[in-house]
């Protein structure tokens, strides 16, 4: 198009100018089209008056009709040297004239479609109202509800079109209002329903499954049951089923009829069409085969000889929309034919069925899929089929696991915005790869600083998700000795830098408060704690010490009962509360073996023995609480990093609210766990005698005739147990009983009900996740897409997954088989390399490529179809390597594949692939 013609087109403000612009196009021109304020869609002129819009539901449409609906604007941009100009057509402006519709509004009744296809509405009320095309969605909803004299709360609007009265489109936003006027001329029926949680028959039969040809921006649903209408018997039976909550409903003839309604039915793409055929055959227990299976023509028949069931369909023009041409429903089957039926479900079909269930419950097991699918369809699945279905459903929900790292910045910012005083941040490498993530909720920080004992348990556990890694945690005890999570971090490995980074973040949380840390003896962890907090406040876990002691004893040929005796003596040494008792038990150990006593003295007893540790550790000798956290978060450790963050939020929210409710029901000044400890001490005091030396001072003699001094004010016992645990020891219990005082008053205030109320006074605010962006949006934006509106300021930079390393160890050797032995090659489902499976995979995952130099501006470009690949490959990229983002590998047609030589660098769909243009 010449510059003069472009100038004239820019001045056009009506239909004549739009048509004049259209006439300037030539075959093969690349253009960009935007319809009704939606995103820009690539198009190519394929004949004089028609354009092809890629990846948009309106694949074939008359461009003149579009020009007649609104004002056309154009701007020129260039794809690169040697490529044609790309014209941008904006069809989103207002109409040249005002359009009005007579809206017949219905409420409270039941819609019915007769066999002849006519529409009836039984019961309820109906009112007419006139709406103009410049009306907003909120105004339309207000006008409709006002004329029907109903409230606006929990109402949803549906409408039908002149094209097909039996299909109903959901009206939910301003885009829907625009399409309401585009799809109707003079009048329209609008149905008002209450918003209810409907259980859709099949996951993939949703708003995008069976739709009109007018676009995927429209939601096509079957209207939910109207208010006041009694459901049928079949509906009542369905709602009472246990499968109802997962969206899979057992066999019913009504569901089968909804899957395939008959001639003229539309499907968004061939995949949805084939899914419907598969489920329809499973419900009706018959096998089918394709006599013709191409985009131009589908012909499907029943495999039973003599059966007249047949379905034919085809794609509309060059689009992906499939229309049913002819459908013959009658079957002529015998009982044996039904017995011979073999299901034909594929992994993708099963994953689509269970997608919602896996989304609501990420811990949903493969065996649950097998069990509930068998209950719904009487088809038994193997465990591997159920597992593959779950993996496919997970990929459908969030996309490839590698893309979920793009959601970390958004999730961190959302946590900070939703929960006051929350600390959530992440780091990355110079190559924009994920490195570290730290999260500490503001409510958890407040509860810990306000009432928890100054005691933290530090530990790490392995993540078993796609990219593995390690989960570092810091947990505390509440007033009832239960788990109270404070902070966690996700890192690639437990090296010196990761532990140091985690310790520094903990330091910023606790500030200058004196806290005792109980850790294991990992060198990287001990070094980080010493560098940040010093060695005096770091107490070692006794379990690691006993394991090392046991190995040393075995090396000295100490086994059996003798070894068990040494371990019991080691416990006495660790729990000894005075240096005198410590020396006494150490002498016993030295008497058994001199080397064992020397080993204990050289193992830094200051860090683990009660007698020498300088701070109060509340008699906590093990990191069992950290192990409780690892078990508590176990289901989420197998998920991708975004689902891990989301799952941790859900678990913490539920735990804080549950604990806050439980403490309200406490009838005693202490919690159930503290009550058990007090009773245990009271039982141990049976047989003790006491003698009062003053009002609050006693001399208590135990069963071994040892006398201990007890002072009730302040809390003191010469055995030191009361001071170290905060709970009255057996000697103190006997003295309190003799004084006639309450034993609960002698409990440390940090273990009482009042402190528990303070800890759980701050609960987690709700974190809205309804506007989660697409996980692929940041990469598309960075890689040169024209749709910059799909990202925000926080998502302006792509975050790649971390580099996975091969675990240490010598590679396993594979025995050479006999040359005459034929054996199928096993391919790993994780890295797609031959010779091993997913369970034994030790290969690092492929690394996503990074953005090349800005000098090659088109080295990163978004392609959505093979046609664009062919157009862009002409001359300008001949012989060069090109990184191309493909929406799906399945889009590559045989013709396009013959023009490219592609090497796939990752096993996931929707990834970057390298294409060498030939």
C-alpha positions in Angstrom: 0.0 0.0 0.0 1.5 3.3 -1.0 2.1 6.2 1.4 -0.6 8.3 -0.2 -3.1 5.5 0.1 -2.2 5.1 3.7 -2.8 8.8 4.3 -6.2 8.7 2.7 -7.1 5.6 4.7 -6.2 7.4 7.9 -8.7 10.1 7.2 -11.5 7.7 6.6 -14.2 7.8 9.3 -17.0 5.7 7.8 -17.9 2.6 5.9 -16.8 4.0 2.5 -13.3 4.8 3.8 -13.1 1.4 5.3 -14.0 -0.3 2.1 -11.6 1.9 0.2 -8.8 0.8 2.6 -9.8 -2.8 2.0 -9.5 -2.5 -1.7 -5.9 -1.5 -1.4 -4.9 -4.9 0.0 -3.3 -7.5 -2.2 -3.1 -11.2 -1.7 -0.5 -12.3 0.9 -0.5 -9.0 2.9 0.1 -9.5 6.6 -2.2 -7.4 8.7 -3.2 -7.1 12.4 -6.8 -7.0 13.4 -8.4 -6.0 16.7 -12.1 -6.7 17.1 -14.3 -5.1 19.9 -11.4 -4.0 22.1 -9.8 -7.4 22.2 -6.2 -8.3 21.7 -4.5 -7.8 18.3 -4.8 -10.9 16.1 -2.5 -11.7 13.2 -4.2 -12.0 9.8 -3.4 -12.5 6.2 -5.4 -11.5 3.1 -6.3 -14.7 1.3 -8.7 -13.3 -1.3 -9.9 -9.9 -2.4 -12.4 -9.2 0.4 -11.6 -11.8 3.0 -8.9 -12.1 5.7 -7.7 -15.0 7.7 -7.2 -14.3 11.4 -4.9 -16.8 13.1 -5.8 -18.4 16.4 -9.0 -16.4 16.7 -12.4 -18.1 16.8 -13.6 -15.9 13.9 -11.2 -17.5 11.5 -13.0 -16.8 8.3 -15.1 -13.7 8.1 -16.0 -11.0 5.6 -13.8 -8.0 6.2 -16.3 -5.6 4.7 -18.8 -6.6 7.3 -16.3 -5.8 10.0 -15.7 -2.4 8.5 -19.4 -1.7 8.5 -19.6 -2.3 12.2 -17.2 0.3 13.3 -14.5 2.9 12.6 -11.3 1.4 11.2 -7.9 2.8 12.1 -4.6 1.7 10.6 -0.9 2.0 11.6 2.1 0.6 9.8 4.8 -1.4 11.4 7.6 -3.5 10.0 8.6 -7.1 10.9 12.1 -6.7 9.7 14.2 -6.3 6.6 12.8 -8.0 3.6 9.4 -8.4 5.0 6.1 -6.7 4.0 4.6 -4.0 6.1 2.1 -5.2 8.6 -1.1 -3.2 8.9 -2.9 -2.8 12.2 -6.7 -2.5 12.0 -8.5 -1.5 15.1 -12.2 -2.4 15.0 -12.9 -1.5 18.7 -14.2 2.0 18.2 -17.8 3.0 18.6 -20.4 2.5 16.0 -21.3 5.3 13.6 -24.9 5.1 14.7 -26.8 4.2 17.9 -28.3 0.8 18.0 -31.0 -0.4 20.4 -32.4 -3.8 21.3 -35.7 -4.8 22.9 -34.7 -7.1 25.7 -37.3 -9.6 27.0 -36.1 -10.3 30.5 -37.0 -13.6 32.3 -36.7 -14.6 35.9 -37.9 -17.5 38.2 -39.1 -19.9 35.6 -37.8 -22.8 33.6 -36.7 -22.7 30.0 -37.7 -25.5 27.6 -36.7 -26.4 24.1 -39.3 -28.4 22.2 -38.4 -31.2 19.7 -39.1 -28.8 16.9 -36.5 -26.4 18.2 -38.9 -23.7 19.5 -38.4 -21.9 22.8 -40.8 -22.0 25.7 -40.4 -20.4 29.2 -42.6 -22.0 31.9 -43.5 -20.1 35.0 -41.7 -17.0 36.4 -42.1 -13.4 35.3 -41.0 -11.6 32.1 -40.6 -7.9 31.4 -39.5 -6.0 28.3 -36.8 -3.3 28.4 -35.0 -1.3 25.8 -31.2 -1.1 25.9 -28.9 1.0 23.7 -25.4 -0.1 22.5 -23.6 2.6 24.6 -24.9 1.0 27.8 -22.4 -0.4 30.3 -22.6 -3.9 31.8 -23.4 -2.6 35.3 -26.2 -0.3 33.9 -27.7 -3.2 31.9 -27.7 -5.5 35.0 -29.3 -2.7 37.1 -32.0 -2.0 34.5 -32.8 -5.7 34.0 -33.0 -6.4 37.8 -35.0 -3.2 38.4 -37.7 -4.1 35.9 -38.0 -7.6 37.3 -38.0 -6.1 40.9 -35.2 -8.4 42.1 -31.9 -7.6 43.9 -28.5 -7.4 42.1 -26.7 -9.7 44.5 -25.6 -13.1 43.1 -27.2 -12.6 39.7 -25.9 -13.7 36.4 -27.3 -13.0 32.9 -27.6 -15.3 29.9 -28.9 -14.5 26.5 -29.5 -16.3 23.2 -28.8 -15.3 19.7 -30.9 -14.9 16.6 -28.7 -17.6 15.0 -29.6 -20.4 17.5 -32.2 -20.0 20.2 -31.1 -23.3 21.9 -27.7 -22.1 22.9 -27.2 -19.6 25.7 -24.3 -17.2 26.2 -23.2 -15.9 29.5 -23.2 -12.1 29.9 -20.5 -11.2 32.4 -18.6 -8.1 31.4 -18.5 -5.2 29.0 -17.1 -7.3 26.2 -20.2 -9.5 26.5 -22.5 -6.4 26.2 -20.7 -5.5 23.0 -21.2 -8.9 21.5 -24.8 -8.9 22.7 -25.5 -6.1 20.2 -23.4 -7.6 17.5 -25.1 -10.9 17.5 -28.7 -9.6 17.6 -30.6 -7.2 15.5 -33.9 -6.1 16.9 -34.7 -8.2 20.0 -33.1 -10.6 22.4 -34.1 -12.9 25.3 -32.2 -12.3 28.6 -32.4 -14.8 31.4 -31.6 -13.9 35.0 -30.3 -16.7 37.2 -28.8 -16.9 40.7 -25.1 -17.7 40.8 -24.7 -21.2 42.0 -21.8 -23.7 42.0 -22.8 -25.9 39.1 -21.3 -29.3 38.6 -20.5 -29.6 34.9 -20.7 -33.0 33.5 -17.2 -33.1 32.0 -14.3 -30.8 32.6 -13.7 -30.0 29.0 -17.3 -29.5 28.2 -17.1 -25.9 29.5 -17.7 -22.4 28.2 -15.1 -23.1 25.5 -16.3 -26.6 24.4 -19.5 -26.2 22.4 -19.7 -22.6 21.2 -20.9 -20.5 18.4 -18.8 -19.5 15.5 -18.6 -15.9 16.9 -15.6 -16.2 19.2 -14.0 -17.7 22.3 -14.6 -14.5 24.3 -18.1 -15.7 24.7 -19.0 -18.2 27.4 -21.6 -20.8 26.2 -23.3 -22.5 29.1 -26.4 -24.4 29.7 -28.6 -22.4 32.1 -28.5 -23.6 35.7 -31.8 -24.8 37.3 -34.0 -21.8 38.0 -34.9 -20.8 41.5 -38.0 -22.5 42.7 -38.0 -25.2 40.1 -38.0 -28.8 41.4 -35.2 -30.8 39.8 -36.0 -34.0 38.0 -35.3 -37.4 39.4 -32.1 -37.9 37.5 -30.8 -34.5 38.6 -31.6 -35.3 42.2 -29.8 -38.6 41.9 -26.7 -36.9 40.4 -26.5 -34.3 43.1 -26.6 -36.9 45.8 -23.6 -38.7 44.4 -20.2 -38.6 46.0 -18.7 -38.0 42.6 -20.7 -34.7 42.3 -18.1 -32.6 44.1 -15.4 -33.5 41.5 -17.6 -32.8 38.5 -17.8 -36.4 37.2 -21.3 -37.7 37.1 -22.2 -41.3 36.4 -24.0 -42.5 33.3 -27.2 -40.8 32.3 -28.9 -40.5 28.9 -29.4 -36.8 29.4 -25.6 -36.2 29.6 -25.1 -38.2 26.4 -27.6 -36.1 24.6 -25.9 -32.9 25.8 -22.5 -34.1 24.5 -23.8 -34.5 20.9 -27.0 -32.6 20.3 -27.2 -33.2 16.6 -26.7 -31.5 13.2 -25.4 -28.0 13.3 -23.6 -28.3 16.6 -20.2 -26.4 16.7 -17.0 -27.3 18.5 -14.1 -24.9 19.0 -11.5 -27.2 17.6 -11.0 -30.8 16.4 -9.6 -31.8 19.8 -12.8 -30.9 21.7 -14.8 -32.6 19.0 -12.9 -35.9 19.3 -13.1 -35.7 23.1 -16.8 -35.4 22.9 -17.0 -38.5 20.7 -14.8 -40.5 23.1 -16.9 -39.7 26.2 -20.2 -40.2 24.2 -19.0 -43.7 23.2 -18.0 -44.5 26.8 -21.4 -43.5 28.1 -23.3 -45.4 25.5 -20.9 -48.4 25.6 -19.9 -48.7 21.9 -16.7 -48.6 19.9 -16.3 -46.4 16.8 -13.8 -45.8 14.0 -12.9 -43.0 11.6 -13.5 -43.7 8.0 -12.3 -40.2 7.2 -10.2 -38.3 9.6 -9.1 -35.0 8.2 -9.8 -31.3 8.8 -11.8 -31.2 5.6 -14.1 -34.1 6.5 -14.7 -36.4 9.5 -16.7 -39.6 9.0 -17.3 -41.8 12.1 -19.2 -45.0 12.3 -19.9 -47.7 14.9 -17.6 -50.8 14.6 -20.5 -53.2 15.1 -21.5 -54.8 11.8 -24.9 -53.6 10.7 -25.1 -50.7 13.1 -26.4 -47.6 11.5 -24.9 -45.1 13.9 -23.0 -42.5 12.0 -21.6 -39.0 12.4 -20.1 -36.7 9.8 -18.5 -33.3 10.5 -16.0 -30.9 8.9 -14.1 -27.7 9.7 -15.6 -24.4 8.6 -13.3 -23.3 5.8 -9.7 -23.0 7.0 -10.7 -22.5 10.6 -10.5 -24.9 13.5 -14.2 -24.8 14.2 -15.9 -28.1 13.6 -19.5 -28.3 12.6 -21.6 -31.5 12.7 -23.1 -32.1 9.3 -25.1 -35.3 9.9 -25.8 -37.3 13.0 -27.6 -40.7 13.0 -28.2 -41.7 16.7 -29.8 -45.1 16.4 -27.8 -48.2 17.4 -28.6 -51.8 16.6 -26.5 -53.7 19.2 -26.9 -57.0 20.8 -26.1 -57.8 24.4 -22.9 -59.5 23.3 -21.9 -56.3 21.4 -22.1 -54.4 24.7 -20.0 -57.0 26.4 -17.3 -56.7 23.7 -17.0 -53.0 24.2 -13.5 -51.8 24.9 -12.9 -48.2 26.0 -10.7 -45.8 24.0 -9.8 -43.1 26.5 -6.5 -41.4 26.1 -4.4 -39.6 28.7 -5.4 -36.2 27.4 -9.1 -37.1 27.7 -8.7 -38.3 31.2 -6.7 -35.3 32.3 -9.3 -32.9 30.9 -12.0 -34.8 33.0 -10.1 -34.4 36.3 -8.6 -30.9 35.7 -11.0 -29.1 38.1 -10.5 -31.8 40.8 -6.7 -31.5 40.6 -7.0 -27.8 40.7 -9.1 -27.7 43.9 -7.1 -30.5 45.5 -3.5 -30.7 44.3 -2.9 -33.8 46.6 -5.5 -35.7 44.6 -4.0 -39.2 44.1 -3.8 -41.3 40.9 -5.5 -44.1 42.7 -8.4 -41.7 43.4 -8.7 -41.0 39.7 -8.8 -44.7 39.0 -11.5 -45.4 41.6 -13.8 -42.5 40.8 -13.5 -43.0 37.1 -14.5 -46.6 37.5 -17.5 -45.6 39.6 -18.6 -43.0 37.0 -18.0 -45.0 33.8 -17.6 -48.6 34.9 -14.2 -48.6 33.2 -11.1 -49.8 35.2 -7.9 -47.8 34.8 -4.4 -49.0 35.6 -2.4 -46.9 38.1 -0.2 -45.7 35.3 -3.1 -44.4 33.4 -4.4 -42.5 36.4 -1.0 -41.1 37.1 -0.6 -39.9 33.5 -4.0 -38.3 33.7 -3.1 -36.4 36.8 0.2 -35.2 35.2 -1.8 -34.0 32.1 -4.3 -32.2 34.3 -1.5 -30.5 36.2 0.0 -29.3 32.9 -3.4 -28.0 31.8 -3.9 -26.0 35.0 -0.6 -24.0 35.2 1.1 -24.9 32.0 4.6 -26.4 32.0 6.3 -26.4 35.4 9.1 -24.4 34.0 6.7 -21.5 33.3 5.4 -21.4 36.9 8.5 -19.6 38.0 7.2 -16.5 36.2 4.5 -16.3 38.8 6.8 -16.0 41.8 7.2 -12.2 41.6 3.4 -11.8 41.2 2.8 -14.1 44.2 5.3 -12.4 46.4 3.8 -9.0 45.7 0.3 -10.3 46.3 1.3 -11.7 49.7 2.9 -8.4 50.7 -0.2 -6.5 49.6 -2.7 -8.9 51.3 -1.0 -9.7 54.6 0.5 -6.7 56.4 4.2 -6.8 57.5 4.8 -9.9 55.3 8.3 -10.5 54.0 8.3 -12.3 50.6 11.2 -11.8 48.2 13.2 -13.8 45.7 16.6 -13.7 44.0 17.8 -14.8 40.6 21.1 -15.4 38.8 22.6 -13.2 36.1 21.0 -15.4 33.5 17.5 -14.7 35.0 17.3 -18.1 36.5 15.5 -18.6 39.8 17.8 -18.9 42.8 16.1 -18.4 46.2 12.7 -17.6 47.7 12.0 -16.5 51.2 8.5 -16.1 52.7 7.4 -15.1 56.2 3.8 -14.0 56.8 3.2 -10.9 58.8 0.7 -12.7 61.1 3.2 -15.4 61.8 5.9 -12.9 62.7 3.5 -11.0 65.0 2.4 -14.2 66.8 5.9 -15.4 67.3 7.2 -12.1 68.7 4.2 -11.6 70.9 3.8 -15.0 72.6 6.0 -17.9 71.4 9.0 -19.1 73.3 12.3 -17.7 72.0 13.1 -21.0 70.4 13.3 -21.8 66.7 13.9 -25.2 65.0 15.8 -25.0 61.7 15.8 -27.8 59.2 15.5 -28.6 55.5 13.7 -31.2 53.5 13.9 -32.2 49.8 11.4 -31.1 47.2 10.3 -33.8 44.8 8.6 -31.6 42.2 9.7 -31.2 38.6 12.8 -29.2 39.4 13.4 -30.6 42.9 15.3 -28.3 45.3 15.2 -27.9 49.0 12.7 -26.4 51.5 14.3 -24.6 54.4 12.1 -23.9 57.4 12.0 -22.1 60.7 9.3 -23.3 63.1 8.4 -22.6 66.8 6.2 -23.9 69.5 3.0 -22.2 70.5 1.7 -22.2 74.2 0.4 -25.7 73.9 3.7 -27.2 72.5 2.3 -27.4 68.9 3.7 -26.4 65.6 3.8 -22.8 64.7 5.4 -22.1 61.3 7.4 -18.8 61.1 9.2 -18.8 57.8 10.3 -20.9 54.9 12.6 -20.7 51.9 13.0 -22.5 48.6 16.6 -23.0 47.4 18.3 -25.1 44.8 20.8 -26.7 47.2 21.8 -26.6 50.9 25.2 -24.9 50.3 26.9 -22.2 52.4 25.4 -19.3 50.4 21.8 -20.6 50.7 21.9 -21.2 54.4 23.7 -17.9 55.0 21.0 -16.1 53.0 18.3 -17.8 55.0 19.9 -17.0 58.3 20.3 -13.3 57.4 16.6 -13.1 56.5 15.7 -14.6 59.9 18.0 -12.1 61.6 15.9 -9.3 60.0 12.7 -10.8 61.4 13.7 -11.4 65.0 15.9 -8.2 65.1 17.8 -8.0 68.5 15.7 -10.6 70.4 17.7 -13.4 71.9 16.5 -16.6 70.3 17.8 -20.2 70.7 18.2 -22.2 67.5 18.0 -26.0 67.5 19.7 -27.4 64.4 21.4 -30.5 63.2 25.1 -30.7 62.6 25.3 -30.0 58.8 28.5 -28.0 58.2 26.8 -25.4 55.9 24.0 -24.8 58.5 26.4 -24.5 61.5 28.6 -22.1 59.6 25.7 -19.9 58.6 24.2 -19.8 62.2 27.7 -19.1 63.7 28.3 -16.2 61.2 24.9 -14.6 61.8 23.9 -15.4 65.4 27.0 -16.7 67.0 27.7 -20.2 68.3 26.4 -19.6 71.9 22.7 -19.7 70.9 23.0 -22.7 68.6 21.9 -25.9 70.2 22.6 -29.2 68.4 20.0 -31.9 67.9 20.7 -34.9 70.1 19.6 -37.4 67.4 22.5 -36.6 65.1 24.9 -36.9 68.0 23.5 -40.3 69.0 23.8 -41.6 65.5 27.4 -40.6 65.2 28.0 -42.0 68.7 26.4 -45.3 67.7 28.7 -45.6 64.7 31.7 -44.9 66.8 30.7 -47.5 69.3 30.2 -50.1 66.6 33.7 -49.4 65.3 34.9 -50.3 68.8 33.1 -53.7 68.5 30.5 -52.6 71.1 27.2 -54.2 70.1 24.0 -55.7 71.4 22.9 -54.9 75.0 26.2 -53.2 75.8 25.6 -50.8 73.0 22.1 -50.0 74.2 23.5 -49.4 77.7 26.0 -46.8 76.3 23.2 -45.0 74.5 21.1 -44.8 77.7 24.1 -43.3 79.5 24.6 -40.8 76.7 21.0 -39.7 77.2 21.7 -39.2 80.9 24.8 -37.1 80.1 22.8 -34.9 77.7 19.8 -34.4 80.1 21.9 -33.8 83.2 21.0 -30.4 84.5 24.1 -29.8 86.6 27.8 -30.2 85.9 28.0 -32.6 88.9 25.5 -35.0 87.3 27.2 -34.6 83.9 30.5 -35.7 85.4 28.8 -38.6 87.2 27.3 -40.1 84.1 30.4 -39.4 82.1 32.3 -41.5 84.6 29.9 -44.4 84.0 30.5 -44.2 80.3 34.2 -44.1 80.7 34.0 -47.2 82.8 32.4 -49.0 79.9 34.9 -47.9 77.4 37.5 -45.1 77.8 37.4 -44.2 74.1 33.6 -43.5 74.4 34.1 -41.0 77.2 36.9 -39.3 75.3 34.6 -39.1 72.2 31.9 -37.3 74.3 34.4 -34.8 75.7 35.7 -34.0 72.2 32.2 -33.5 70.6 31.6 -30.0 71.9 29.2 -30.8 74.9 28.6 -27.0 75.3 26.3 -27.2 72.2 24.1 -30.1 73.2 24.4 -30.9 77.0 21.9 -29.2 79.3 24.6 -28.7 82.0 26.7 -26.4 79.8 24.3 -24.7 77.4 24.3 -21.0 78.3 20.6 -20.3 77.5 17.2 -21.7 78.3 16.3 -24.3 75.7 13.0 -25.4 77.4 14.3 -29.0 77.6 14.0 -29.4 73.8 16.8 -31.8 72.7 15.6 -32.8 69.3 14.4 -31.1 66.1 11.2 -33.2 66.1 9.1 -30.0 65.5 10.9 -29.4 62.2 10.2 -32.9 61.2 6.5 -32.2 62.0 6.7 -29.3 59.6 8.2 -31.5 56.9 5.3 -33.9 57.3 2.8 -31.1 57.5 3.9 -29.7 54.1 4.5 -33.1 52.6 1.7 -33.1 50.0 2.9 -29.8 48.6 6.5 -30.9 48.2 5.6 -32.8 45.1 4.1 -29.8 43.3 5.5 -27.0 41.3 6.8 -23.9 43.1 3.6 -21.8 42.6 1.4 -24.6 43.9 3.8 -25.0 46.8 3.4 -21.3 47.8 -0.4 -21.4 47.3 -0.6 -24.7 49.3 1.4 -23.2 52.2 -0.9 -20.2 52.3 -3.9 -22.4 52.4 -2.5 -24.7 55.1 -1.3 -21.8 57.3 -4.7 -20.0 57.0 -6.6 -23.1 58.0 -4.2 -23.9 60.9 -4.3 -20.3 62.4 -8.1 -20.1 62.2 -8.5 -23.6 63.6 -6.2 -22.9 66.5 -7.9 -19.6 67.3 -11.2 -21.4 67.5 -9.8 -24.3 69.6 -8.3 -22.0 72.2 -11.7 -20.4 72.8 -13.0 -23.8 74.0 -10.2 -24.5 76.5 -11.7 -25.0 79.9 -8.4 -24.9 81.8 -5.8 -22.2 82.1 -3.4 -24.4 80.0 -3.7 -26.4 76.8 -4.3 -30.2 76.6 -0.6 -31.0 75.9 0.6 -29.0 78.9 -2.1 -30.6 81.0 -0.7 -34.0 80.2 2.8 -33.0 81.2 1.5 -31.6 84.6 -0.3 -34.8 85.3 2.8 -36.8 84.5 4.8 -34.8 87.0 2.1 -35.2 89.6 2.1 -39.0 89.1 5.8 -39.1 89.5 5.5 -37.2 92.8 3.5 -40.0 94.4 5.5 -41.3 97.5 7.4 -38.0 97.9 7.4 -36.3 101.3 7.6 -32.6 102.0 8.5 -30.4 105.0 7.6 -26.7 105.0 10.5 -24.3 106.1 8.4 -21.2 105.4 5.2 -20.2 103.7 6.6 -20.6 100.2 9.7 -22.8 100.8 9.7 -26.6 101.2 12.1 -29.4 101.5 10.9 -32.4 99.4 12.3 -35.9 99.7 11.9 -38.3 96.8 11.7 -42.1 96.9 15.5 -42.4 96.8 15.8 -40.3 100.0 17.2 -37.4 98.2 16.1 -34.0 99.5 15.5 -31.0 97.1 14.8 -27.4 98.0 11.7 -25.9 96.5 10.7 -22.2 96.5 7.3 -21.4 95.1 8.0 -17.7 94.8 10.0 -17.3 92.7 9.7 -20.7 90.9 12.7 -22.6 91.9 13.8 -26.2 92.5 17.3 -27.4 93.2 16.9 -30.1 90.5 16.6 -27.2 87.9 13.9 -29.0 85.9 11.2 -26.5 86.8 13.4 -23.6 85.6 14.4 -25.3 82.4 10.9 -26.6 81.3 8.5 -24.0 82.7 6.3 -26.8 84.1 6.4 -27.7 87.8 8.7 -30.7 88.4 7.6 -33.6 90.6 9.2 -31.9 93.6 7.4 -28.7 93.0 4.1 -30.5 92.4 4.4 -32.1 95.9 5.2 -28.7 97.5 2.3 -27.0 95.7 0.0 -29.7 96.9 1.2 -29.3 100.5 0.7 -25.5 100.3 -2.8 -25.9 98.9 -2.1 -23.7 95.9 -3.1 -24.1 92.2 -0.6 -25.9 90.1 -1.6 -23.8 87.1 -0.3 -20.7 88.7 3.1 -22.3 88.8 3.2 -22.9 85.1 5.4 -20.4 83.1 3.2 -17.7 81.6 4.4 -18.6 78.1 2.5 -21.9 78.4 -0.9 -20.6 79.4 -4.2 -19.9 77.7 -3.7 -16.2 77.8 -0.5 -16.5 75.8 -2.1 -18.8 73.3 -4.8 -16.2 72.7 -2.1 -13.6 72.0 -0.3 -15.9 69.6 -3.4 -16.6 67.5 -4.9 -13.1 67.8 -3.3 -12.4 64.4 -4.7 -14.7 61.7 -4.0 -14.6 58.0 -5.9 -12.2 55.8 -7.4 -13.7 52.6 -5.1 -13.7 49.7 -7.0 -13.1 46.4 -5.9 -15.3 43.6 -8.7 -14.8 41.2 -6.6 -12.7 38.8 -3.6 -14.9 38.5 -1.8 -14.0 35.3 -0.8 -16.5 32.7 2.5 -18.2 33.6 3.7 -17.7 30.0 2.9 -14.0 29.9 6.2 -12.7 31.1 8.3 -14.7 28.7 6.0 -13.8 25.8 6.4 -10.1 26.7 10.1 -10.3 27.0 10.4 -12.2 23.8 8.9 -9.5 21.7 5.2 -10.0 21.6 3.0 -7.1 20.6 0.6 -7.8 23.5 2.4 -5.8 26.1 -0.8 -5.4 28.1 -0.6 -9.0 29.2 2.1 -8.2 31.8 2.4 -5.8 34.7 5.3 -3.9 36.2 6.0 -6.8 38.5 6.0 -9.3 35.7 8.1 -7.4 33.2 11.0 -9.7 33.5 11.0 -13.4 32.8 12.2 -15.8 35.5 13.6 -19.1 34.2 13.7 -22.3 36.2 16.9 -23.1 38.1 19.6 -25.3 36.7 19.2 -28.8 37.8 22.3 -30.8 38.6 23.0 -34.4 38.4 23.1 -36.0 41.8 26.4 -37.3 43.0 27.3 -40.9 42.5 28.8 -43.1 39.8 26.5 -43.7 36.8 24.9 -47.1 36.7 26.3 -49.5 34.1 24.0 -51.2 31.6 24.7 -54.8 30.8 25.1 -55.5 27.1 22.2 -57.7 25.9 22.5 -60.5 23.4 22.5 -59.3 19.9 19.6 -61.5 19.0 17.5 -60.1 21.8 15.0 -57.5 20.7 14.0 -55.1 23.4 12.0 -51.9 23.3 13.9 -48.8 24.3 12.6 -47.1 27.4 12.4 -43.3 27.4 12.4 -41.3 30.5 9.2 -39.2 31.1 11.2 -36.5 32.8 14.2 -35.8 30.5 13.1 -37.9 27.5 16.5 -39.6 27.3 16.6 -43.3 26.5 17.9 -46.0 28.8 16.0 -45.2 32.1 12.6 -44.2 33.5 11.3 -41.3 35.5 11.9 -42.9 38.9 15.6 -43.5 38.3 16.3 -40.3 36.3 19.4 -38.4 37.3 19.8 -36.2 34.3 19.5 -32.4 34.7 16.5 -30.9 32.9 17.2 -29.0 29.7 17.8 -25.3 30.3 15.5 -22.8 28.5 17.4 -20.6 26.1 17.9 -17.0 26.9 17.2 -13.8 24.9 19.8 -13.3 22.2 21.4 -9.9 21.6 19.0 -7.0 20.9 20.6 -6.5 17.5 18.6 -9.4 16.1 15.2 -7.9 17.0 13.2 -10.7 15.5 15.2 -13.6 16.9 12.4 -13.9 19.4 9.0 -13.7 17.9 5.5 -15.1 18.8 4.1 -17.5 16.2 0.7 -19.1 16.6 0.4 -21.1 13.4 2.4 -22.7 10.6 1.1 -20.2 8.1 2.9 -17.4 9.9 6.1 -19.6 10.0 5.9 -19.9 6.2 5.3 -16.2 5.7 8.2 -15.1 8.0 10.6 -17.7 6.6 10.7 -16.2 3.1 14.1 -15.0 2.3 14.8 -13.0 5.5 15.8 -15.8 7.8 17.2 -18.3 5.3 20.1 -20.2 6.9 19.8 -18.7 10.3 18.7 -20.2 13.7 15.5 -18.8 15.0 14.0 -19.2 18.5 10.3 -19.3 18.1 7.5 -19.5 20.7 4.9 -21.9 19.6 1.6 -22.1 21.3 1.4 -25.8 20.7 3.5 -28.2 18.7 0.3 -29.7 17.3 -0.2 -26.6 15.3 2.6 -27.7 12.9 1.0 -29.1 9.8 2.9 -31.6 7.6 3.4 -28.8 5.1 4.9 -26.5 7.6 7.1 -29.2 9.1 8.6 -29.9 5.8 9.8 -26.3 5.7 11.6 -26.4 9.0 14.1 -28.7 10.7 13.2 -28.4 14.5 15.0 -29.8 17.5 12.9 -29.8 20.6 15.0 -28.6 23.6 12.4 -29.4 26.3 9.8 -32.1 26.9 7.0 -29.8 27.8 4.5 -28.3 25.3 4.2 -24.6 25.0 8.0 -24.1 25.3 10.7 -22.4 23.3 12.0 -24.5 20.5 14.9 -23.9 18.1 14.1 -23.8 14.4 16.7 -23.8 11.7 15.2 -22.2 8.7 16.1 -23.9 5.4 
